[in-house]
Amino acid sequence: MKKSKTGRVPAWVLSHLKRYGNCAIGRKIAKELGDELLPLLREEGYDCEFLTIDHSGEGKSGTTYLVRCLCGNIR
């Protein structure tokens, strides 16, 4: 898998942030990077927030992990 400049964030995550301003990341990435995720994205030039969306009350199971660019910093 192609990685970013820092070598920790997958390139497709940065591509989605650049193109759409947000990216649904997998549980594996969220767990691997943990608290390092937002500082790594900031180092790549993306000031983001991390959101978790619980779907258990909607007849579905699971959680969506989302990073979203804060206003005005989409490249």
N, C-alpha and C positions, 0 to 999 in steps of 0.2 A: 504494500500500500504506500503510495506516495505521501510524504510528510511535508510539513511546512518548514519555514526557515529555522524554527526552534527545534525541529525534529520530533516534536511531541504531539502536535495536533495534526490529524489527517488533512491533506490538502483539500479534499472535497468539502470539509466543514467550512474552511475559509472561502471556498468558491461559492457556497450557498450564502454565507454572510454577505459577501460582496454583491451577489446577484439579487438576493431576496431580502436581505436585512435580518434573516433569522435562519435557524437550522435545527431540525429535530435530530438530536444525537442519540446513539444507542446507550443502553444501560452500561455496557462494557466500557465505553469511553468515559461516561460520567463517573463510574466507580474507579477506573484506572487513574484519571487525572484529579478527581476530587477537588480539593481546595485550590489546586494549582491551575485549574481550567481558566478562570477569569484572568489571573495575572498573565498566563501564557497568551491568551487572546489579546490582551492589552499590549503585550510585547510585539505581537503581530500587527498591531495598528487598529484593533477592534475593541472599543469599549463596550462591553456587553453586560447583560444581566442573565442569570441562570434561573429557569423556571421548571418546576415539576408539576405535571397535571395528572391527577389521580382519576382514573376512569371507572373505578369499582362501583360507583353509584349509578352508572349509566347502562347497566346490563353488560358491561364489558369488564375485563380484568386487566390490570396492568397500569403502568405509569408511562407518560411521555416526558422525555427530558428535552428541554428546549433552551437554546441560547439565542438571545435577541439583542441586536445592536441598539444602543441608546441613540437618541435623536442626533442626526447630523453627522454621523461618523462612517457612513457607508462609502467605501472607496469608489 
